[in-house]
């Protein structure tokens, strides 16, 4: 997204702790390549946030301990990053002449959807929300707090975007995570290991390519109709984990699949209702899953340095 905004003529500043990965991919794939100014820091630091926001017209708040499994293991860290960090951002935004904040939320707030409905569900922005993980609960709190703090006379508009399952180059997984199935399954197959289908791979996801996500988020900053609104950012099409594995397998002769237990907090999933994104953002996703998976696998095969050392090590198989 930073590259997209920079290319449109915006002056972009990125605040990042730069510690999300055990080995840095930032130098090879990160923000330095996007034309943005990088500030290494923490959103919980009110002084840093205040200094940056004095210069900002628009803010995208995407900072988070952004991993379902990690948040389940360490809810204390999730609270500090996702709840305390968001509170600092909102307080500082309210004190400075920011025109609009875009709060990045997640489809995880829907949980498993409506219990009485069988099969893949379409998630509508106005339906009851039932998060089933620490991460999702923190995202829902962030949505509510944004509306409370910026929904009145603060002088700053807000918009909430609920990302569905984001994927695409140069995404690589983190140790101990079960998120980001396209990289996980591709890397397992690339290493000649079985593709692990948690819960049998029957979970449904709405896979949205990162290029489409960047475009939708940029529009959320400027589209007049988005002020005070919440929209899904997805394709509106369901894809099972097993279907993704089947798309990846032909690139790796001999690739095989095994079934493993479904992790705690991993929702059965659903797909996005896209009526509001078409109406309010005047946008719809343009990259089909087959095309997006093809792009990712070809990028992976052409970029050997993308393979994480911890995963390539035989111990990484576990």
C-alpha positions as CSV (number, residue, x, y, z in Angstrom):
1,X,0.0,0.0,0.0
2,X,2.8,2.4,0.8
3,X,4.1,2.0,-2.8
4,X,0.6,2.6,-4.2
5,X,0.2,5.8,-2.1
6,X,3.7,7.0,-3.0
7,X,3.1,6.4,-6.6
8,X,-0.1,8.6,-6.4
9,X,2.0,11.5,-5.1
10,X,1.4,11.1,-1.3
11,X,4.2,11.7,1.2
12,X,4.0,8.4,3.2
13,X,5.5,7.8,6.6
14,X,5.5,4.2,8.1
15,X,5.8,3.5,11.8
16,X,6.9,0.0,12.5
17,X,8.7,-1.8,15.4
18,X,10.5,-4.0,12.8
19,X,10.5,-7.0,15.0
20,X,7.7,-9.1,13.6
21,X,10.0,-11.7,12.0
22,X,12.9,-13.7,13.5
23,X,15.0,-12.9,10.4
24,X,14.5,-9.7,8.6
25,X,12.9,-9.7,5.3
26,X,12.5,-5.9,5.5
27,X,15.7,-5.1,3.7
28,X,14.8,-7.4,0.8
29,X,11.0,-6.9,0.5
30,X,10.1,-4.2,3.0
31,X,9.1,-0.6,3.2
32,X,12.5,0.8,2.0
33,X,11.5,-0.4,-1.5
34,X,8.2,1.5,-1.4
35,X,9.5,5.1,-1.3
36,X,8.1,5.7,2.2
37,X,9.8,7.3,5.1
38,X,10.4,4.7,7.8
39,X,10.2,5.5,11.5
40,X,11.2,2.6,13.9
41,X,8.9,2.9,16.9
42,X,5.9,1.7,18.8
43,X,2.3,3.0,18.5
44,X,2.1,2.8,22.3
45,X,4.6,5.7,22.5
46,X,2.4,8.7,22.8
47,X,5.2,11.2,22.1
48,X,6.2,9.4,18.9
49,X,2.6,9.2,17.7
50,X,2.0,12.9,18.5
51,X,5.1,14.0,16.7
52,X,4.1,12.0,13.6
53,X,0.5,13.0,13.6
54,X,1.2,16.7,13.7
55,X,2.3,16.2,10.1
56,X,-0.4,13.8,9.0
57,X,-3.6,14.5,7.0
58,X,-4.6,10.8,6.8
59,X,-3.8,7.8,9.0
60,X,-4.1,4.0,8.4
61,X,-4.0,2.2,11.7
62,X,-2.8,-1.4,10.8
63,X,-0.4,-1.9,13.7
64,X,-1.2,-5.0,15.7
65,X,0.0,-8.3,17.2
66,X,-1.5,-9.7,14.0
67,X,-1.5,-13.5,14.5
68,X,-4.3,-15.6,15.8
69,X,-2.1,-18.3,17.3
70,X,0.4,-15.8,18.9
71,X,-2.5,-13.9,20.5
72,X,-3.9,-17.1,21.9
73,X,-0.5,-18.0,23.4
74,X,0.2,-14.6,24.7
75,X,-3.0,-12.6,25.4
76,X,-1.0,-10.2,27.5
77,X,1.1,-9.1,24.5
78,X,-2.0,-9.0,22.4
79,X,-3.7,-6.7,24.9
80,X,-0.7,-4.3,25.1
81,X,-0.3,-4.1,21.3
82,X,-3.8,-4.3,20.0
83,X,-5.8,-2.6,22.8
84,X,-3.4,-0.2,24.5
85,X,-1.7,0.6,21.2
86,X,-5.0,1.4,19.5
87,X,-6.1,3.6,22.5
88,X,-2.9,5.7,22.1
89,X,-3.4,6.0,18.4
90,X,-7.0,7.2,18.9
91,X,-6.1,9.6,21.7
92,X,-3.4,11.2,19.6
93,X,-5.5,11.3,16.4
94,X,-8.2,13.2,18.3
95,X,-5.6,15.8,19.4
96,X,-4.2,16.6,16.0
97,X,-5.7,17.9,12.7
98,X,-6.0,14.5,11.1
99,X,-8.7,14.5,8.4
100,X,-9.5,10.7,8.4
101,X,-8.4,7.6,10.2
102,X,-8.8,4.2,8.5
103,X,-9.0,1.5,11.2
104,X,-7.9,-1.9,9.8
105,X,-10.1,-4.6,11.3
106,X,-10.5,-8.3,10.4
107,X,-13.1,-10.8,9.2
108,X,-12.2,-12.7,12.3
109,X,-14.8,-10.5,14.2
110,X,-17.5,-12.6,12.5
111,X,-16.2,-15.8,14.2
112,X,-18.1,-18.9,12.9
113,X,-21.0,-16.7,11.8
114,X,-24.6,-17.7,12.6
115,X,-24.7,-21.0,14.5
116,X,-27.9,-22.2,12.8
117,X,-26.6,-21.8,9.3
118,X,-24.8,-24.8,7.8
119,X,-22.1,-24.6,5.1
120,X,-20.2,-21.5,3.9
121,X,-21.7,-18.3,5.2
122,X,-21.7,-14.9,3.6
123,X,-20.7,-12.3,6.2
124,X,-22.6,-9.0,6.2
125,X,-21.3,-5.9,8.0
126,X,-24.5,-5.4,10.1
127,X,-24.8,-9.0,11.3
128,X,-24.2,-10.0,15.0
129,X,-20.5,-10.5,15.7
130,X,-19.1,-13.5,17.7
131,X,-15.3,-13.5,17.8
132,X,-13.8,-16.9,18.7
133,X,-10.2,-15.8,19.4
134,X,-8.2,-13.3,21.4
135,X,-7.1,-11.6,18.2
136,X,-10.6,-11.2,16.9
137,X,-11.9,-9.9,20.3
138,X,-9.2,-7.2,20.3
139,X,-10.1,-6.2,16.7
140,X,-13.8,-5.9,17.7
141,X,-12.9,-3.7,20.7
142,X,-10.8,-1.5,18.4
143,X,-13.8,-1.0,16.1
144,X,-16.0,-0.1,19.0
145,X,-13.5,2.3,20.5
146,X,-12.9,4.0,17.2
147,X,-16.6,4.8,16.9
148,X,-16.8,6.0,20.5
149,X,-13.8,8.3,20.2
150,X,-14.1,9.6,16.7
151,X,-17.8,9.3,16.0
152,X,-18.8,12.6,17.6
153,X,-17.3,16.0,17.4
154,X,-13.6,15.1,17.4
155,X,-13.1,16.7,14.0
156,X,-11.6,13.6,12.6
157,X,-13.5,11.2,10.3
158,X,-13.1,7.5,10.6
159,X,-13.7,4.4,8.4
160,X,-13.3,0.7,9.3
161,X,-12.2,-1.9,6.8
162,X,-12.5,-5.6,7.6
163,X,-9.8,-7.5,5.8
164,X,-10.6,-11.1,4.8
165,X,-7.8,-13.5,4.2
166,X,-5.0,-11.4,2.7
167,X,-2.3,-13.2,0.7
168,X,0.3,-12.5,-2.0
169,X,3.9,-11.9,-2.7
170,X,6.1,-11.2,-0.7
171,X,4.2,-12.7,2.3
172,X,6.1,-15.3,4.4
173,X,4.9,-17.0,7.5
174,X,6.1,-16.6,11.1
175,X,7.1,-19.5,13.4
176,X,4.3,-21.0,15.4
177,X,1.6,-19.4,13.2
178,X,-1.2,-21.1,11.3
179,X,-2.3,-17.9,9.5
180,X,-1.5,-17.1,5.8
181,X,-2.3,-20.5,4.2
182,X,-1.1,-19.7,0.7
183,X,2.5,-19.1,1.9
184,X,2.4,-22.0,4.4
185,X,1.2,-24.5,1.9
186,X,3.4,-23.3,-0.9
187,X,6.5,-23.4,1.3
188,X,5.8,-26.8,2.6
189,X,5.4,-28.1,-0.9
190,X,8.5,-26.3,-2.0
191,X,10.5,-28.1,0.7
192,X,9.1,-31.5,-0.3
193,X,7.1,-31.7,2.9
194,X,3.4,-32.6,3.1
195,X,0.9,-29.8,3.0
196,X,-0.8,-29.7,6.4
197,X,-4.5,-29.2,6.2
198,X,-5.6,-28.1,9.6
199,X,-9.0,-29.6,10.4
200,X,-9.0,-31.4,7.1
201,X,-8.9,-28.2,5.1
202,X,-12.6,-27.7,5.1
203,X,-12.5,-24.2,6.5
204,X,-13.6,-21.6,4.1
205,X,-11.8,-18.3,3.5
206,X,-12.3,-15.4,1.2
207,X,-8.8,-15.0,-0.2
208,X,-8.1,-11.4,-1.1
209,X,-4.9,-10.4,-2.9
210,X,-2.7,-7.8,-1.2
211,X,-2.8,-5.6,-4.3
212,X,-6.6,-5.5,-4.1
213,X,-6.4,-4.8,-0.3
214,X,-4.0,-1.9,-0.9
215,X,-6.3,-0.4,-3.5
216,X,-9.4,-0.7,-1.2
217,X,-7.6,0.8,1.8
218,X,-6.4,3.8,-0.2
219,X,-9.9,4.4,-1.4
220,X,-11.2,4.2,2.2
221,X,-9.0,7.2,3.0
222,X,-10.6,9.5,0.4
223,X,-14.1,8.3,-0.6
224,X,-16.6,10.7,0.9
225,X,-19.3,8.0,1.5
226,X,-16.9,6.0,3.7
227,X,-17.0,8.5,6.6
228,X,-18.2,6.7,9.7
229,X,-18.8,3.5,7.7
230,X,-17.6,-0.2,8.0
231,X,-17.0,-2.3,5.0
232,X,-15.7,-5.8,4.1
233,X,-12.6,-6.0,2.0
234,X,-12.9,-9.4,0.2
235,X,-13.8,-10.9,-3.1
236,X,-17.2,-12.3,-2.2
237,X,-16.2,-15.8,-3.2
238,X,-15.5,-18.7,-0.8
239,X,-12.4,-20.9,-1.1
240,X,-11.6,-23.9,1.1
241,X,-8.1,-24.5,2.5
242,X,-8.1,-27.8,0.6
243,X,-8.9,-26.0,-2.7
244,X,-5.9,-23.8,-2.2
245,X,-3.7,-26.9,-1.6
246,X,-5.1,-28.4,-4.8
247,X,-4.1,-25.2,-6.7
248,X,-0.6,-25.3,-5.4
249,X,0.1,-29.0,-5.8
250,X,0.6,-29.0,-9.7
251,X,3.6,-26.7,-9.3
252,X,5.4,-29.3,-7.2
253,X,5.4,-32.8,-8.6
254,X,4.9,-35.4,-5.8
255,X,3.2,-32.9,-3.5
256,X,1.0,-34.6,-0.9
257,X,-1.5,-33.5,1.7
258,X,-2.0,-34.6,5.3
259,X,-4.8,-33.8,7.8
260,X,-3.8,-32.2,11.1
261,X,-6.0,-30.9,14.0
262,X,-7.7,-27.6,13.7
263,X,-6.0,-25.0,16.0
264,X,-7.7,-23.3,18.8
265,X,-9.3,-20.0,17.7
266,X,-9.2,-21.0,14.0
267,X,-12.7,-20.1,12.7
268,X,-14.7,-22.3,10.2
269,X,-14.9,-19.1,8.2
270,X,-17.0,-17.6,5.5
271,X,-16.8,-15.0,2.7
272,X,-17.5,-11.3,2.3
273,X,-20.7,-9.6,1.4
274,X,-19.4,-7.1,-1.1
275,X,-22.5,-4.8,-1.7
276,X,-21.2,-2.1,0.6
277,X,-17.7,-2.1,-0.8
278,X,-19.0,-1.7,-4.3
279,X,-21.4,1.1,-3.1
280,X,-19.3,3.1,-0.7
281,X,-15.8,2.4,-1.9
282,X,-16.8,2.1,-5.6
283,X,-14.5,-0.8,-5.7
284,X,-14.4,-4.6,-6.2
285,X,-11.5,-7.1,-6.1
286,X,-9.8,-7.7,-9.5
287,X,-7.5,-10.7,-8.9
288,X,-9.0,-14.2,-8.9
289,X,-7.6,-16.8,-6.5
290,X,-6.2,-19.0,-9.3
291,X,-4.3,-16.0,-10.7
292,X,-3.1,-14.9,-7.2
293,X,-1.9,-18.3,-6.2
294,X,0.0,-18.6,-9.6
295,X,1.6,-15.3,-9.0
296,X,2.7,-16.2,-5.5
297,X,4.1,-19.6,-6.4
298,X,6.0,-18.2,-9.4
299,X,7.4,-15.5,-7.2
300,X,8.5,-18.0,-4.6
301,X,10.2,-20.2,-7.1
302,X,12.0,-17.2,-8.6
303,X,13.0,-15.8,-5.2
304,X,15.0,-18.4,-3.2
305,X,15.9,-15.8,-0.6
306,X,12.3,-15.7,0.5
307,X,12.6,-19.1,2.2
308,X,12.8,-18.5,5.9
309,X,15.9,-20.1,7.4
310,X,14.0,-21.4,10.4
311,X,11.6,-23.2,8.2
312,X,14.2,-24.6,5.8
313,X,16.0,-26.1,8.8
314,X,14.8,-29.8,9.3
315,X,13.7,-28.7,12.8
316,X,11.3,-26.2,11.2
317,X,9.2,-29.1,9.9
318,X,7.6,-29.3,13.3
